[in-house]
Amino acid sequence: MQGTGPKDISRFFVVGINYRKTDAVVRGQFAVSNHQYAWLLEQAPTFGIHEFFIVSTCNRTEIYGFAEQASQLMRLLCSQTEGSLQAFTSLCYIRQGEAAVEHFFQVGAGLDSQILGDYEIVGQIKQAAKFAKTHGRIDAFTERLVNSMLQSSKAIKNQTGLSEGTVSVSFAAVQYLRETVINIEEKKILLLGTGKIGRATCRNMVDYLKTKNILLINRTDEKATVLADELDLQSANFDQLTEELATADIILVATNASEPAIVSSQVDDGRPRVIIDLSIPNNVEPAVRELQGTTLINVDELSKMKDATLAKREAEIPKALQILAEFKEDFIEWYAMRKHVPVFKAVKSKLREIHTSPLFIPLYNHDNSMISTDEKIQRVINGMASKMKEQNQQGCYYIEAINEFIATGTI
């Protein structure tokens, strides 16, 4: 893989769009499917990019990576999106260096989510990084960055109330139904799509709506059948979709199609029904909103619905930011020391070269056993690293480490 040595953090960028400046329709134009992601990972070197990963969710599409210019990452991303590079450039935000690192930590903590404290983003980032790693696009910097973010996110979840209450769009959909649909246990619910969001939504409906009058349909029939058997629900084949839509009172769509999975002609019968589109891009035809008796809700509208715990979660932000700052500082310290790896290697090489010299005194443990050369050298390097970290005088400590190794075998 290219560029496996220490990297210049000033060349690390995040470029993206999110819910703050774009609606669900626009975000859908820049959503990245798994197939597109795989192509981008393979073709990245032709754009001059070797280390990167992409986070594409209902809230955002972001590309994190090393480049000479942020525009390289933009061109790579937009080479596979429906939306144009020109449109993306006019809408996107760019963070560089430590600012990009801080942004990533905030995203992972749910501080930058459409629903504050949304913890589902953690799983999405883990999956995105894992996919990039299998294609050789994750190096020491990005792997350490992701792991540090995951640790900070876990600490925030465990030590604050930031993720209490409604923490995801899928749960918000269930809360909306609970608050707006009367006698929901008598309603026929159809869930189209049993991927990650669909499964989470389904489990939330079973747990919080106390109903099992739920029919599951997925393009791959087996996936719907497996989840239905697990939760004691019903499933139907995908080719029965139009037939089942005609009798459904509530329809939830959690698919990942490039074209609408439900069109107006399938539900244009005047029957009162609620349709919730959890997909990005939207997978319900916009014309459905105009049908008599139909209420259509999408992810942006769900995210605006405030629940009683919002104020409590907002009060936890200062605590979360403090935890985040500590983990970010640890990461930056790791990066700073990693920049000195060539110096440490040079010192180790020099010490190994002179370790047979009669000029230095052998070092012994408390039990009078002689300390090995490797252990002796590592002690010198550890002490040197500690002093460099505290006082940042690498040249002085290079000379000092060698002198003291010769004199006593330790510092």
Stockholm file with secondary structure:
# STOCKHOLM 1.0

chainA/1-411         MQGTGPKDISRFFVVGINYRKTDAVVRGQFAVSNHQYAWLLEQAPTFGIHEFFIVSTCNRTEIYGFAEQASQLMRLLCSQTEGSLQAFTSLCYIRQGEAAVEHFFQVGAGLDSQILGDYEIVGQIKQAAKFAKTHGRIDAFTERLVNSMLQSSKAIKNQTGLSEGTVSVSFAAVQYLRETVINIEEKKILLLGTGKIGRATCRNMVDYLKTKNILLINRTDEKATVLADELDLQSANFDQLTEELATADIILVATNASEPAIVSSQVDDGRPRVIIDLSIPNNVEPAVRELQGTTLINVDELSKMKDATLAKREAEIPKALQILAEFKEDFIEWYAMRKHVPVFKAVKSKLREIHTSPLFIPLYNHDNSMISTDEKIQRVINGMASKMKEQNQQGCYYIEAINEFIATGTI
#=GR chainA/1-411 SS CCCCSCCCGGGEEEEEEETTTCCHHHHHHTCCCHHHHHHHHHHGGGGTCCSEEEEECSSEEEEEEECSSHHHHHHHHHTSSSSCHHHHHHHCEEEETHHHHHHHHHHHHTTTSSSTTCTHHHHHHHHHHHHHHHTTCCCHHHHHHHHHHHHHHHHHHHHSSTTCSCCSHHHHHHHHHHHHCTTGGGSCEEEECCSHHHHHHHHHIIIIICCCCEEEECSSHHHHHHHHHHHTCEECCGGGHHHHHTTCSEEEECCCCSSCSBCGGGSCSCCCEEEEECCSSCCBCGGGGGSTTEEEEEHHHHHTCCCTTHHHHHHTHHHHHHHHHHHHHHHHHHHHHHTTHHHHHHHHHHHHHHTTCTTSCCCBCTTSCBCCHHHHHHHHHHHHHHHHHHHCCHHHHHHHHHHHHHHTSCC
#=GC SS_cons         CCCCSCCCGGGEEEEEEETTTCCHHHHHHTCCCHHHHHHHHHHGGGGTCCSEEEEECSSEEEEEEECSSHHHHHHHHHTSSSSCHHHHHHHCEEEETHHHHHHHHHHHHTTTSSSTTCTHHHHHHHHHHHHHHHTTCCCHHHHHHHHHHHHHHHHHHHHSSTTCSCCSHHHHHHHHHHHHCTTGGGSCEEEECCSHHHHHHHHHIIIIICCCCEEEECSSHHHHHHHHHHHTCEECCGGGHHHHHTTCSEEEECCCCSSCSBCGGGSCSCCCEEEEECCSSCCBCGGGGGSTTEEEEEHHHHHTCCCTTHHHHHHTHHHHHHHHHHHHHHHHHHHHHHTTHHHHHHHHHHHHHHTTCTTSCCCBCTTSCBCCHHHHHHHHHHHHHHHHHHHCCHHHHHHHHHHHHHHTSCC
//
